[in-house]
């Protein structure tokens, strides 16, 4: 019995055309980072919370990060800061990940090894302190990192047998086989997380 390969061929062609259209689309998925310093200027990742308990707001922020499967890296309740470990996603082939806000992001995360880190910060306003109940400014910063693996020697017979060429820097030290490069903010995810945290704090 001969297998009909036409549906498979059509599916492959559709994927190729779709990926090409996504890559050629004009809008950038991430706000670029100029130079080596990362400056957060987007208003989408910032909101003012009025008349709330700082302790409860801080706890709700941790819950939202956990719900989105981000592992906590650092908690500093005194300074009002929560940061996460880098979280990798495979884009369109990992539908259980909810970081992507567009088809273009789905494709970019699939085509590249990309990770996201999140920093949540609370700042008191109008003379309040973090130990009291009052008005606070909530800021969420999401940085997208792209992982590079230079000198990777791919084995054509089996990917498991692939290896990395070893190289040394000017001082003679072995260089790392991979490095992470910040490529931009993700304002769409920042806005979604701010809304999720503020809605949970305010009991919406």
N, C-alpha and C positions, 0 to 999 in steps of 0.2 A: 504494500500500500504506500503510495507516494504522498508525502506530507505537503500540504499547500503552504508555501512560504510567502505568498503574496501579502497576507495581513501583516506578517512580521516586517517585510520590506517596507510596506507603507508606513508602519509605525516608526521604523528607523529613520525614514526620510522626513517624517513629520517632526521627530525630535531634532534632527539636524537643522531643519528650517526654523523651528521654534528657537533653538539656541542661538542661531545667527541673528534672528530678529531681536532677541533679548540683548545680545552683546552690542548691536548697533543702535539700540534705543538711546535717545538723547539725554535723559535725566540720569544724574548720578545717584547711586544708592546711598552713598555715604558722604558726609561733608568732609572735605579734604583737610589734612593737617599740614600747615605750612611750617617748614623748618623742623627742628627737633623738639621744640617746646609745644605741648598740647594745651591749648587755651579753650576753655568751654565758654561759648558765647550764645548758644542757642537758648531761646526762651521756651521752647517746647518741653525742655526737661526741667522746668522750674515752676513751682506753684507756692502760694502762701496759704498756710493752714491757720485758721483763727480759732482761738479758744479751745485748744486741744491739750491733752496730757502728753508731754514729751515721752514718758516711759511707754505709754500705749502706742504712740505713733512709731516709736523705734521698734517695738515688737511687731507691729503690723508690717513694717518694711521688711523685716527678716522673713516673715511668713510669705510675702509676695515673692521674694527672691527664691525661697525654697520651693514654692509652687511652680516656678519657672525652671526648676532643676539647676539652679546655680549654687555651687558649693561656696560657703562663706570662707574667706581667707583671713580677714581682719575685722574685729569688732572693737570700736573705741567709743563707748557710750559717753565718756567724759567730753570728747570732742564732737560727738554726734556724727560719727563716720562708720559706714559699713562698706567693705570692699569684698569682691569675690575672686575666686580663682578663674583662670581662663576656661571657657566652656567651648568645646568644638561642636560643630554641627555639619552634617553632610547635605544640607539644603533639601532639594526635592526628593532625595531618597531616604530622608529621615523625617517623615511627617509628624512624628511625636515631638519634634523640636518646634517651638513657636516663636523663635527669634525673628524670622523673616517677615517682612511686611509687604513684599511684592514678589512677582515672578522673577524679576531680575535678581533680587537678593537670593532667591532659591537657587538660581543657576550659578551665581558667583560663589556661593558657599559650597556648591557641588563641585565646581570646576577647580577651586582652590582650597587648600587647607587653611580655613579661617576660624578664628576664635574670638570670643567677646568677653570683656571684663566689665564689671559694673561697679560704680562708686556712688553710694547714696550718702548725702550729707544733710544734716539738719542745722539751721542757724537761727538763734532767737532774734526777734525784732522788737522794737519799742521797749527796750529795757528789760525784757524777760530773760530768764536764764534757762539753761537746759534742764535744770532740776525742778522746774515749776510748770504750771499749766498756763498757757498763754498763746501767743501768736508765733509761728515758726515758718521759716522758708525752707521748703524741701527741694533739693536739687538732685537729679539723677543724671549721671554721666555714663554713657556706654561707648567704649572704645573697641573698634574692630581691629584685630591683629591678623596679619598674614604670615604663615609659617613658611620659611624658605629652607630647603635642604640642598645646599650646593654640593657638587662633587658626588652626587648619588649615581652609582653605577648599577643600572637596571639589568638584571639577568633575564634574557628573553624566554628561557625555558621555564623558569619559576621565579615569581616575584619574591618568594621567601628567601631565595639565594642572593638577592641584591645586596650590595654593600656600599660603603662610602670610602672614597679616596681620602687618605690622611694628608693634611697639609699643615705647614707651620707658619706662624706669623714672623714678623721682623725680629722678635726676641727669641725665636726658636721654640715657642710654646705651641703645642697642638691646638688647632682651631676647632671650635665647636662644629659638630656635624649639622646643626640646624640653629636657626635664630628666628625670633619673632619680631615683625616690623609693624608698628601701628600705622594704619592706613587711613583712619578717619573715625568720626563719630557716626553713630546710628541714631539720628534724631527721631525716626519713626518709633523705634523701640523705646527711646527715652520718654517720648510722649505717652506711650501705652503704659509704661511702668509707673510714671507719675500719676496717671489717672487711676491705675489699679490700687496704688498705695493710698492715695487721698480718698478714694471711694471706701476702702476698708477702714481707714481711720475715722471717717465721718459716718460709717455705718450705712452706706448706700447700697 
